[in-house]
Amino acid sequence: MRIRFFTLMVAAATMVAAGAALAMAPGAPAPGFTITDTAGKAVRLADYRGKYVVLEWTNPECPFVRKHYVSGNMQALQKEWGAREVVWLAVNSTNASHPEFKTPAQMSDWIRAQGAAPAATLLDATSATGRAYGAKTTPQMFVVDPAGNVIYQGAIDDRRSANPADAKTANNYVRAALNEALAGKPVTVASTTPYGCSVKY
């Protein structure tokens, strides 16, 4: 029954075609932004210059996002890298005019209910930052290096499904990129095609 449910959710979700254009070329400067978080604080990317930053595009309504939270995968990544002084920012670019838009209180409650641990959860209510990054899906991941350049962008892993069980056996591109970067190595897989639900612009 559970497998059937997730199969139906996958069929219902909007997928990005495999041939879709990549959002940003690795090595490109990450667009600067100032976004208010769920606590009402203005968060600037520039504040984290000198640190690695992970940007996680998210939407609680998306079954592909829920896959990584139901499985505990996203929370584990947030905690693992937060402990290593990587700044993890969850970004919801659902436009304020869209039915799936979440208020700060709603988004905060959802993050808390998941036991999630991003450094901040940002509400890009005008979708300006999502568009600046060319974010196409939820989830979609970007890793920014201490110099402010994108060193990875794309899918969170290589299991393009909404089944939580798949997260446990997937090759996680974000973890691989951070492991290589923090070891002073070039990122082997710096760009992949993201999968998931369309960002609700």
Secondary structure, 3 states (H helix, E strand, C coil): CHHHHHHHHHHHCCCCCCCCCCCCCCCCECCCCEEEECCCCEEEHHHHCCCCEEEEECCCCCHHHHHHHHCCHHHHHHHHHHCCCCEEEEEECCCCCCCCCCCHHHHHHHHHHHCCCCCEEEECCCCHHHHHHCCCEECEEEEECCCCEEEEEECCECCCCCCHHHHHCCCEHHHHHHHHHHCCCCCCCCECCCCCEECCC
